[in-house]
């Protein structure tokens, strides 16, 4: 029987409902085993415990339930319901186009936060903001209104080679508990410039009043973003990290309630702590900052851009502070 006749016979048998098994025979008439399939690649949802890099901070615990300076004796390496979540992959539904007019997925829409109580798309420039004018972070460089510009409804903060940069505060929106969201991108930068969205205590009583850095881009390639929650008189901190291309537009959000603080990007939660003992004790407001941490050597000009920011109330929470 030739190959054509064999194929015709197999076709008739299959058409008649007969199951046909074909074996390939090797030397000595023994069946040849099929080649094993390659193992699938690791899943993208696994958690990676990587220490944050770039910013000079005291040793940090990556377990949100363990405070800085304390030792985790659980030995499990996992987090509980009160822990800050660690490194996450980029959300699957994020908008990675270069077009700021595409709003992308927001936490407000995903979780039904309702209508914002305040919003700014910078069509009126920086009206309503307090722009810093004085020494830079930790006295390094200078924060100056000259480093702020607005074009076509996009806010840009530029840090130069001398450490002249900027920061600005939305103090009129001060309140205890709330939700804030902003659409941001930051081109790859000099290692000395960190781009931030944060909540700052309106009483100006840091560190006791806390600080919530819900988007801090420390990685100069802007491929990883950190979250830091500062608390207590000794400026203890817990933190998390998400892997995402920060050079593209993304929507960064924070939710602060009496029970928790959570951080989101493009509608997906990537950090949470339910340890109420470390939550801020009083009203806070949103700030946008490009902070300079000089590391020596030449410095390249760096930028961050903001398309819009929005603030939402938490039902039952205190009003403006």
C-alpha positions in Angstrom: 0.0 0.0 0.0 1.5 3.4 -1.0 1.1 6.7 0.9 -1.9 7.8 -1.2 -3.8 4.6 -0.6 -3.0 4.8 3.2 -4.3 8.4 3.4 -7.5 7.4 1.5 -8.1 4.5 3.9 -7.6 6.7 7.0 -10.0 9.2 5.6 -12.7 6.6 5.1 -12.2 5.2 8.6 -12.5 8.6 10.2 -15.6 9.4 8.2 -17.1 6.2 9.5 -16.6 7.2 13.1 -13.5 5.0 13.7 -10.7 6.5 15.9 -7.4 6.2 14.1 -4.1 6.3 16.0 -0.9 6.8 14.0 2.4 5.6 15.4 5.8 6.5 14.0 8.1 3.6 14.1 11.9 3.9 14.5 14.7 1.3 14.3 13.7 -2.2 15.4 10.1 -1.3 14.9 9.8 0.6 18.2 7.4 3.6 18.5 9.1 7.0 18.5 8.1 9.1 21.5 6.9 12.6 20.6 9.3 15.5 21.6 8.3 17.0 25.0 6.7 20.5 24.8 8.6 23.4 26.3 7.4 24.6 29.7 5.2 27.6 29.5 6.7 31.0 30.5 6.3 32.1 34.1 3.0 33.9 34.8 3.0 37.7 34.8 1.1 37.9 38.0 3.7 36.7 40.4 5.0 39.0 43.1 8.7 40.0 43.1 10.2 41.4 46.3 12.8 43.9 45.1 14.1 46.6 47.3 13.5 50.1 45.9 16.5 51.8 44.4 17.6 55.4 43.8 16.3 57.3 46.8 18.4 57.4 49.9 16.2 56.0 52.7 16.6 53.9 55.8 16.2 50.1 55.4 12.6 49.4 54.5 10.4 46.3 55.1 8.5 45.3 52.1 5.8 43.8 54.3 3.2 46.5 54.8 2.4 45.1 58.2 6.0 45.3 59.4 7.2 48.8 60.2 10.5 50.2 59.2 13.2 49.1 61.7 11.2 46.1 62.9 12.0 42.5 62.0 9.6 40.2 60.2 9.7 36.9 62.1 6.9 35.1 60.2 9.3 33.4 57.8 6.5 33.0 55.3 7.4 35.9 53.0 3.7 36.5 52.3 1.5 39.4 53.1 -1.7 39.5 55.1 -4.8 41.6 54.7 -3.1 44.6 56.2 0.0 44.5 54.1 1.3 46.7 51.4 1.4 44.9 48.1 4.7 44.7 46.3 6.0 44.6 42.7 3.2 44.2 40.2 3.2 43.9 36.4 1.6 46.6 34.3 -2.2 46.5 34.1 -3.5 44.8 31.0 -5.9 47.5 30.1 -3.6 50.6 30.4 -3.4 53.1 27.6 0.1 53.3 26.4 -0.4 55.7 23.6 1.5 59.0 23.5 -1.8 60.9 23.2 -2.9 62.7 26.4 -6.4 63.2 25.0 -7.1 59.5 25.4 -8.3 59.3 29.0 -7.5 55.6 29.5 -9.0 53.5 32.3 -9.5 55.3 35.6 -9.9 54.0 39.2 -12.9 56.4 39.5 -14.8 54.7 36.7 -13.7 51.2 37.7 -14.8 51.6 41.3 -17.7 54.0 41.0 -16.3 57.0 42.8 -19.0 59.2 41.3 -18.4 62.8 40.2 -15.3 64.6 41.3 -15.6 67.4 43.8 -12.6 69.2 42.2 -10.9 68.8 38.9 -8.2 70.6 36.9 -7.3 70.0 33.3 -4.9 73.0 33.2 -6.8 74.8 30.5 -6.6 77.8 32.7 -2.9 77.4 33.4 -2.0 76.9 37.1 -4.8 78.9 38.6 -5.8 77.4 42.0 -2.3 76.0 42.7 0.3 77.3 45.1 3.7 77.0 43.3 6.7 76.6 45.5 9.3 79.3 45.5 12.3 78.5 47.6 14.9 75.9 48.4 14.6 72.5 46.9 14.0 69.1 48.6 16.3 68.9 51.7 17.8 72.2 50.7 19.1 70.9 47.4 18.7 73.1 44.3 15.7 75.4 44.1 12.0 75.2 43.5 10.9 78.0 41.2 7.8 78.9 39.3 10.0 79.4 36.3 10.2 75.6 36.0 6.5 75.3 35.5 4.8 75.6 32.1 1.4 74.8 30.5 0.8 74.1 26.8 -2.3 72.7 25.2 -3.7 71.8 28.6 -0.7 69.8 29.7 1.3 70.9 32.7 5.1 70.4 32.5 7.7 70.6 35.2 11.3 70.8 34.1 14.3 70.2 36.2 17.6 71.6 34.8 21.3 70.8 35.3 21.6 73.1 38.2 18.8 71.6 40.3 16.2 74.3 39.5 12.9 72.5 39.4 9.3 72.9 40.8 6.5 71.7 43.0 2.9 72.8 43.5 0.1 72.2 46.0 -3.7 72.0 45.6 -4.3 73.3 49.1 -7.9 74.3 48.5 -8.8 70.7 48.3 -7.5 69.8 51.7 -9.5 67.2 53.6 -9.2 64.1 55.8 -10.0 61.1 53.7 -10.7 61.2 50.0 -9.6 60.0 46.6 -7.3 61.6 44.2 -6.4 60.7 40.6 -4.0 62.2 38.0 -2.9 61.4 34.5 0.9 61.6 34.3 3.9 60.7 32.2 7.6 61.3 32.6 10.3 60.8 30.0 13.4 58.9 30.9 15.4 61.2 33.2 18.5 61.9 35.1 18.9 59.6 38.1 18.7 62.6 40.4 15.2 63.6 39.5 12.1 61.9 41.1 8.6 62.6 39.7 5.8 62.5 42.3 2.1 62.7 43.0 1.6 62.9 46.8 -0.6 63.9 49.7 1.0 66.3 52.2 -0.3 67.3 55.6 -2.1 70.7 55.5 -0.9 71.4 59.1 2.7 71.2 57.8 3.5 68.9 60.6 5.6 66.3 58.8 6.7 63.7 59.8 4.0 63.3 62.5 1.3 64.3 60.0 2.4 61.7 57.5 3.0 61.7 53.8 1.5 59.6 51.0 3.7 59.3 47.9 1.2 57.3 45.8 3.3 57.8 42.6 7.1 58.2 43.0 9.1 57.5 39.9 12.7 56.9 41.2 13.9 54.7 38.4 15.5 57.0 35.8 14.3 54.8 32.9 10.7 55.2 34.4 10.0 51.5 34.1 9.2 51.1 37.8 7.2 53.3 40.1 7.1 53.3 43.9 4.6 54.0 46.7 5.8 55.3 50.1 3.6 55.8 53.2 5.4 57.9 55.8 4.2 57.9 59.4 5.2 58.7 63.0 7.6 61.1 64.6 10.6 58.9 63.4 9.5 59.1 59.8 8.9 55.3 59.5 7.8 54.1 56.1 6.2 51.2 54.2 6.4 50.9 50.5 5.4 49.1 47.3 6.5 49.0 43.7 4.8 48.4 40.3 6.5 47.7 37.0 5.0 49.9 34.3 6.3 52.2 31.5 6.0 55.6 33.1 7.2 57.3 29.9 3.6 56.7 28.6 0.4 58.3 29.9 -1.1 56.4 32.9 -3.7 57.3 35.5 -2.4 57.2 39.1 -4.8 57.2 42.0 -5.0 56.9 45.8 -7.9 56.1 48.1 -7.7 57.1 51.7 -10.5 56.0 54.1 -10.7 55.5 57.8 -9.9 51.8 57.2 -7.1 51.8 54.5 -4.9 53.5 52.0 -4.8 51.9 48.5 -2.9 52.9 45.3 -4.1 52.3 41.7 -2.8 52.7 38.2 -5.1 52.5 35.2 -8.0 51.3 37.4 -6.1 48.4 39.0 -5.1 48.3 42.6 -1.4 47.6 43.2 -0.9 48.7 46.9 -2.9 48.5 50.1 -2.4 48.8 53.8 -5.2 48.3 56.3 -3.0 49.1 59.4 -5.0 52.0 60.7 -2.4 52.9 63.2 -0.1 54.3 60.5 -2.7 56.3 58.5 -2.4 60.1 58.4 -4.0 61.8 61.5 -5.3 64.9 59.8 -6.3 66.7 56.6 -4.0 66.5 53.5 -3.9 67.9 50.0 -2.5 66.9 46.6 1.0 68.0 45.5 2.8 67.6 42.2 6.6 67.6 42.5 9.7 66.9 40.5 12.3 66.6 43.3 16.0 66.8 42.9 18.3 64.3 44.8 21.9 65.3 43.6 24.2 62.4 43.2 27.3 64.2 41.8 28.5 64.6 38.3 26.7 66.2 35.4 22.9 66.4 35.4 20.7 66.1 32.3 17.4 68.1 32.0 14.4 66.1 33.1 10.6 66.5 33.0 7.3 65.3 34.2 3.9 66.1 32.6 0.4 66.1 34.0 -2.7 66.1 31.8 -5.4 66.4 34.5 -6.1 65.8 38.2 -9.3 65.0 40.0 -10.5 64.8 43.6 -13.4 62.7 44.9 -15.1 62.6 48.3 -15.3 59.5 50.5 -18.9 59.0 51.7 -19.2 59.8 55.4 -15.7 61.3 55.6 -14.9 64.7 57.1 -15.2 67.7 54.9 -12.4 70.1 53.9 -9.8 70.7 56.5 
